[in-house]
Amino acid sequence: MKKQRPVHLDLQTIRLPATAFASILHRVSGVIMLFAVGILLWLLNTSLASPQGFADIQSLFDSFIIKFIVWGILTALGYHLIVGVRHLVMDTGRWEELESGIATAKASFVIAAVCSLLAGIWVW
């Protein structure tokens, strides 16, 4: 029996749904936060080591690059939290249908964008 499967998949023509992007970005934000823990622990350790270390870290936050990194960490944290709650609700058996899954994925993108904007305002 010959199966009618494509021999070559053109990956550029495959369009992922919003739910797939939400799940993939959730994993990416988790990896970003894994590396962010090292940065944040270094900042905390240096700031608590001595009064001079605290002053050094405080002056470091005048830099655009450090503010951008902190904004990125806060954005990843916010997105991971929002989509994590969405995944937890889905684990209870809700929002598993296609329409509600897509709607909640899009809603989580909007909420995460608003949180990212607020974090950017707070950092700057």
MDAnalysis code that builds the backbone (N, CA, C; Angstrom):
import MDAnalysis as mda
import numpy as np

u = mda.Universe.empty(372, n_residues=124, atom_resindex=np.repeat(np.arange(124), 3), trajectory=True)
u.add_TopologyAttr("name", ["N", "CA", "C"] * 124)
u.add_TopologyAttr("resid", np.arange(1, 125))
u.add_TopologyAttr("resname", ["MET", "LYS", "LYS", "GLN", "ARG", "PRO", "VAL", "HIS", "LEU", "ASP", "LEU", "GLN", "THR", "ILE", "ARG", "LEU", "PRO", "ALA", "THR", "ALA", "PHE", "ALA", "SER", "ILE", "LEU", "HIS", "ARG", "VAL", "SER", "GLY", "VAL", "ILE", "MET", "LEU", "PHE", "ALA", "VAL", "GLY", "ILE", "LEU", "LEU", "TRP", "LEU", "LEU", "ASN", "THR", "SER", "LEU", "ALA", "SER", "PRO", "GLN", "GLY", "PHE", "ALA", "ASP", "ILE", "GLN", "SER", "LEU", "PHE", "ASP", "SER", "PHE", "ILE", "ILE", "LYS", "PHE", "ILE", "VAL", "TRP", "GLY", "ILE", "LEU", "THR", "ALA", "LEU", "GLY", "TYR", "HIS", "LEU", "ILE", "VAL", "GLY", "VAL", "ARG", "HIS", "LEU", "VAL", "MET", "ASP", "THR", "GLY", "ARG", "TRP", "GLU", "GLU", "LEU", "GLU", "SER", "GLY", "ILE", "ALA", "THR", "ALA", "LYS", "ALA", "SER", "PHE", "VAL", "ILE", "ALA", "ALA", "VAL", "CYS", "SER", "LEU", "LEU", "ALA", "GLY", "ILE", "TRP", "VAL", "TRP"])
u.atoms.positions = np.array([
    [0.841, -1.164, 0.000],
    [0.000, 0.000, 0.000],
    [0.893, 1.238, 0.000],
    [0.704, 2.082, -0.963],
    [1.501, 3.298, -1.077],
    [0.785, 4.428, -0.343],
    [1.514, 5.061, 0.557],
    [0.933, 6.161, 1.331],
    [1.106, 7.467, 0.571],
    [0.121, 8.299, 0.658],
    [0.139, 9.594, -0.025],
    [0.680, 10.673, 0.908],
    [1.934, 10.546, 1.241],
    [2.574, 11.540, 2.099],
    [3.534, 12.364, 1.276],
    [3.709, 13.611, 1.654],
    [4.684, 14.415, 0.912],
    [6.105, 13.920, 1.191],
    [6.892, 13.902, 0.162],
    [8.273, 13.457, 0.295],
    [9.140, 14.587, 0.834],
    [8.857, 15.781, 0.398],
    [9.648, 16.944, 0.804],
    [8.703, 17.985, 1.398],
    [8.945, 18.357, 2.629],
    [8.142, 19.402, 3.265],
    [8.844, 20.739, 3.094],
    [8.161, 21.692, 2.530],
    [8.707, 23.038, 2.422],
    [8.358, 23.782, 3.703],
    [9.324, 23.872, 4.613],
    [9.075, 24.444, 5.931],
    [8.726, 25.928, 5.883],
    [9.054, 26.597, 4.792],
    [8.739, 28.018, 4.687],
    [7.274, 28.253, 4.369],
    [6.569, 27.240, 3.918],
    [5.155, 27.412, 3.599],
    [4.245, 26.959, 4.738],
    [4.792, 26.273, 5.735],
    [3.991, 25.827, 6.870],
    [3.750, 27.026, 7.781],
    [2.488, 27.258, 8.113],
    [2.121, 28.397, 8.961],
    [1.671, 27.869, 10.320],
    [2.398, 28.245, 11.356],
    [2.067, 27.798, 12.703],
    [0.935, 28.649, 13.273],
    [0.042, 28.052, 14.052],
    [-1.025, 28.838, 14.681],
    [-0.481, 29.635, 15.863],
    [-1.297, 30.550, 16.357],
    [-0.895, 31.402, 17.482],
    [-0.581, 30.567, 18.716],
    [-1.269, 29.453, 18.882],
    [-1.019, 28.606, 20.045],
    [0.388, 28.014, 20.013],
    [0.873, 27.689, 18.829],
    [2.233, 27.155, 18.712],
    [3.261, 28.223, 19.046],
    [3.032, 29.449, 18.554],
    [3.952, 30.534, 18.881],
    [3.954, 30.820, 20.381],
    [2.771, 30.774, 21.006],
    [2.688, 31.006, 22.446],
    [3.496, 29.960, 23.210],
    [3.380, 28.717, 22.803],
    [4.095, 27.644, 23.484],
    [5.601, 27.736, 23.251],
    [6.007, 28.004, 22.025],
    [7.436, 28.107, 21.716],
    [8.068, 29.293, 22.443],
    [7.389, 30.432, 22.421],
    [7.922, 31.615, 23.106],
    [7.930, 31.435, 24.618],
    [7.009, 30.632, 25.140],
    [7.010, 30.333, 26.568],
    [8.297, 29.594, 26.944],
    [8.701, 28.662, 26.115],
    [9.945, 27.926, 26.363],
    [11.167, 28.834, 26.201],
    [11.139, 29.695, 25.195],
    [12.249, 30.623, 24.976],
    [12.392, 31.576, 26.160],
    [11.266, 32.082, 26.662],
    [11.333, 32.998, 27.807],
    [11.855, 32.274, 29.045],
    [11.565, 30.988, 29.178],
    [12.116, 30.215, 30.290],
    [13.626, 30.091, 30.205],
    [14.149, 29.891, 29.005],
    [15.598, 29.813, 28.814],
    [16.237, 31.170, 29.100],
    [15.600, 32.243, 28.649],
    [16.126, 33.586, 28.929],
    [16.183, 33.824, 30.430],
    [15.149, 33.413, 31.135],
    [15.144, 33.611, 32.592],
    [16.197, 32.754, 33.286],
    [16.500, 31.589, 32.718],
    [17.558, 30.753, 33.283],
    [18.889, 31.500, 33.282],
    [19.208, 32.146, 32.160],
    [20.446, 32.925, 32.097],
    [20.341, 34.221, 32.897],
    [19.140, 34.766, 33.006],
    [18.938, 36.004, 33.753],
    [19.199, 35.811, 35.239],
    [18.964, 34.611, 35.741],
    [19.211, 34.342, 37.158],
    [20.679, 34.600, 37.491],
    [21.585, 34.188, 36.619],
    [23.007, 34.441, 36.847],
    [23.327, 35.923, 36.891],
    [22.762, 36.677, 35.968],
    [22.990, 38.124, 35.942],
    [22.440, 38.774, 37.200],
    [21.223, 38.407, 37.567],
    [20.595, 39.019, 38.736],
    [21.303, 38.640, 40.032],
    [21.784, 37.398, 40.129],
    [22.537, 37.004, 41.319],
    [23.865, 37.745, 41.418],
    [24.509, 37.957, 40.279],
    [25.751, 38.732, 40.290],
    [25.487, 40.167, 40.744],
    [24.420, 40.775, 40.212],
    [24.079, 42.138, 40.614],
    [23.765, 42.208, 42.108],
    [23.003, 41.245, 42.600],
    [22.658, 41.229, 44.019],
    [23.885, 41.019, 44.885],
    [24.743, 40.080, 44.526],
    [25.946, 39.801, 45.302],
    [26.860, 41.018, 45.351],
    [27.044, 41.657, 44.211],
    [27.923, 42.826, 44.169],
    [27.345, 43.976, 44.979],
    [26.037, 44.158, 44.896],
    [25.435, 45.282, 45.614],
    [25.430, 45.067, 47.127],
    [25.429, 43.817, 47.578],
    [25.418, 43.535, 49.010],
    [26.805, 43.351, 49.603],
    [27.827, 43.275, 48.758],
    [29.178, 43.013, 49.242],
    [29.750, 44.183, 50.043],
    [29.497, 45.385, 49.567],
    [30.050, 46.560, 50.244],
    [29.286, 47.799, 49.793],
    [29.454, 48.899, 50.531],
    [28.820, 50.137, 50.073],
    [29.340, 50.590, 48.707],
    [30.615, 50.339, 48.445],
    [31.185, 50.691, 47.145],
    [30.568, 49.831, 46.038],
    [30.355, 48.542, 46.329],
    [29.718, 47.664, 45.354],
    [28.303, 48.110, 45.030],
    [27.574, 48.556, 46.050],
    [26.226, 49.078, 45.826],
    [26.259, 50.316, 44.948],
    [27.215, 51.192, 45.220],
    [27.350, 52.404, 44.411],
    [27.731, 52.059, 42.970],
    [28.588, 51.054, 42.807],
    [28.971, 50.627, 41.455],
    [27.766, 50.101, 40.678],
    [26.957, 49.274, 41.323],
    [25.768, 48.729, 40.660],
    [24.770, 49.843, 40.378],
    [24.640, 50.773, 41.292],
    [23.724, 51.893, 41.087],
    [24.172, 52.748, 39.899],
    [25.463, 52.965, 39.767],
    [25.952, 53.740, 38.626],
    [25.856, 52.943, 37.323],
    [25.892, 51.611, 37.439],
    [25.748, 50.755, 36.263],
    [24.375, 50.927, 35.623],
    [23.356, 51.196, 36.444],
    [21.992, 51.340, 35.950],
    [21.761, 52.646, 35.199],
    [22.776, 53.500, 35.106],
    [22.670, 54.690, 34.266],
    [22.923, 54.358, 32.799],
    [23.454, 53.165, 32.537],
    [23.782, 52.741, 31.187],
    [22.532, 52.262, 30.444],
    [22.452, 52.598, 29.154],
    [21.329, 52.167, 28.320],
    [21.314, 50.655, 28.166],
    [22.487, 50.062, 28.032],
    [22.566, 48.615, 27.809],
    [22.038, 47.847, 29.018],
    [22.404, 48.272, 30.214],
    [21.932, 47.598, 31.426],
    [20.423, 47.764, 31.564],
    [19.921, 48.959, 31.271],
    [18.468, 49.161, 31.328],
    [17.760, 48.282, 30.312],
    [18.351, 48.124, 29.142],
    [17.758, 47.283, 28.103],
    [17.755, 45.817, 28.533],
    [18.847, 45.372, 29.161],
    [18.924, 43.995, 29.635],
    [17.889, 43.743, 30.729],
    [17.766, 44.670, 31.659],
    [16.773, 44.523, 32.730],
    [15.368, 44.542, 32.156],
    [15.124, 45.409, 31.174],
    [13.815, 45.426, 30.518],
    [13.537, 44.091, 29.827],
    [14.538, 43.520, 29.176],
    [14.372, 42.226, 28.524],
    [14.080, 41.113, 29.525],
    [14.759, 41.154, 30.658],
    [14.513, 40.155, 31.700],
    [13.095, 40.285, 32.234],
    [12.660, 41.509, 32.502],
    [11.305, 41.718, 32.999],
    [10.254, 41.330, 31.967],
    [10.536, 41.584, 30.690],
    [9.611, 41.187, 29.625],
    [9.503, 39.666, 29.558],
    [10.634, 38.977, 29.618],
    [10.615, 37.508, 29.595],
    [9.881, 36.955, 30.812],
    [10.111, 37.552, 31.970],
    [9.438, 37.107, 33.185],
    [7.928, 37.308, 33.079],
    [7.517, 38.482, 32.614],
    [6.091, 38.756, 32.473],
    [5.421, 37.823, 31.483],
    [6.047, 37.623, 30.331],
    [5.475, 36.728, 29.325],
    [5.399, 35.302, 29.857],
    [6.466, 34.849, 30.495],
    [6.495, 33.488, 31.017],
    [5.404, 33.290, 32.075],
    [5.198, 34.288, 32.906],
    [4.160, 34.209, 33.932],
    [2.765, 34.161, 33.316],
    [2.503, 35.041, 32.369],
    [1.178, 35.123, 31.753],
    [0.842, 33.844, 30.994],
    [1.754, 33.383, 30.160],
    [1.481, 32.183, 29.373],
    [1.542, 30.942, 30.260],
    [2.317, 31.000, 31.329],
    [2.327, 29.886, 32.278],
    [0.979, 29.712, 32.954],
    [0.353, 30.829, 33.321],
    [-0.997, 30.762, 33.897],
    [-1.968, 30.201, 32.857],
    [-1.811, 30.608, 31.608],
    [-2.660, 30.084, 30.534],
    [-2.491, 28.572, 30.414],
    [-1.255, 28.094, 30.470],
    [-1.006, 26.657, 30.399],
    [-1.596, 25.928, 31.614],
    [-1.503, 26.546, 32.793],
    [-2.080, 25.919, 33.977],
    [-3.596, 25.792, 33.860],
    [-4.243, 26.824, 33.323],
    [-5.693, 26.753, 33.121],
    [-6.021, 25.670, 32.095],
    [-5.199, 25.566, 31.057],
    [-5.423, 24.520, 30.061],
    [-5.237, 23.126, 30.662],
    [-4.374, 22.992, 31.660],
    [-4.195, 21.711, 32.325],
    [-5.427, 21.287, 33.111],
    [-6.291, 22.236, 33.456],
    [-7.529, 21.898, 34.162],
    [-8.632, 21.480, 33.195],
    [-8.365, 21.532, 31.900],
    [-9.344, 21.104, 30.911],
    [-10.104, 22.239, 30.251],
    [-9.764, 23.461, 30.573],
    [-10.415, 24.612, 29.958],
    [-9.539, 25.163, 28.832],
    [-10.154, 25.848, 27.895],
    [-9.482, 26.521, 26.777],
    [-8.699, 25.551, 25.899],
    [-9.143, 24.322, 25.822],
    [-8.452, 23.340, 24.999],
    [-8.997, 23.262, 23.581],
    [-10.154, 23.853, 23.337],
    [-10.713, 23.850, 21.992],
    [-9.896, 24.787, 21.112],
    [-9.983, 24.590, 19.823],
    [-9.172, 25.368, 18.893],
    [-9.465, 26.865, 18.985],
    [-10.739, 27.217, 18.984],
    [-11.099, 28.641, 18.997],
    [-10.674, 29.325, 20.292],
    [-10.964, 28.686, 21.421],
    [-10.596, 29.304, 22.697],
    [-9.082, 29.284, 22.897],
    [-8.403, 28.271, 22.391],
    [-6.948, 28.234, 22.498],
    [-6.287, 29.368, 21.731],
    [-6.778, 29.604, 20.517],
    [-6.238, 30.702, 19.705],
    [-6.566, 32.044, 20.343],
    [-7.791, 32.186, 20.852],
    [-8.200, 33.455, 21.479],
    [-7.367, 33.751, 22.719],
    [-7.121, 32.729, 23.553],
    [-6.330, 32.975, 24.757],
    [-4.858, 33.206, 24.426],
    [-4.361, 32.581, 23.369],
    [-2.981, 32.831, 22.957],
    [-2.828, 34.284, 22.504],
    [-3.773, 34.758, 21.702],
    [-3.711, 36.154, 21.246],
    [-3.892, 37.115, 22.413],
    [-4.793, 36.782, 23.341],
    [-4.986, 37.636, 24.519],
    [-3.722, 37.679, 25.372],
    [-3.038, 36.546, 25.493],
    [-1.801, 36.530, 26.283],
    [-0.710, 37.364, 25.615],
    [-0.685, 37.386, 24.267],
    [0.275, 38.250, 23.566],
    [0.010, 39.713, 23.878],
    [-1.269, 40.102, 23.864],
    [-1.626, 41.500, 24.122],
    [-1.296, 41.883, 25.566],
    [-1.655, 41.010, 26.508],
    [-1.371, 41.295, 27.919],
    [0.139, 41.364, 28.151],
    [0.883, 40.471, 27.539],
    [2.342, 40.487, 27.691],
    [2.949, 41.746, 27.078],
    [2.399, 42.214, 25.959],
    [2.896, 43.446, 25.342],
    [2.637, 44.645, 26.250],
    [1.476, 44.679, 26.874],
    [1.165, 45.775, 27.804],
    [2.095, 45.716, 29.008],
    [2.321, 44.525, 29.544],
    [3.251, 44.375, 30.672],
    [4.667, 44.772, 30.285],
    [5.075, 44.427, 29.075],
    [6.401, 44.806, 28.595],
    [6.529, 46.321, 28.484],
    [5.492, 46.959, 27.986],
    [5.488, 48.416, 27.885],
    [5.563, 49.062, 29.262],
    [4.794, 48.536, 30.209],
    [4.846, 49.066, 31.573],
    [6.203, 48.849, 32.214],
    [6.804, 47.706, 31.966],
    [8.149, 47.435, 32.498],
    [9.164, 48.395, 31.901],
    [9.021, 48.690, 30.608],
    [9.929, 49.647, 29.958],
    [9.782, 51.042, 30.527],
    [8.563, 51.440, 30.815],
    [8.349, 52.750, 31.434],
    [8.955, 52.777, 32.828],
    [8.787, 51.678, 33.575],
    [9.316, 51.625, 34.935],
    [10.846, 51.642, 34.943],
    [11.469, 50.926, 33.999],
    [12.939, 50.858, 33.972],
    [13.524, 52.201, 33.583],
    [12.917, 52.868, 32.621],
    [13.443, 54.149, 32.213],
    [12.817, 55.212, 33.047],
])
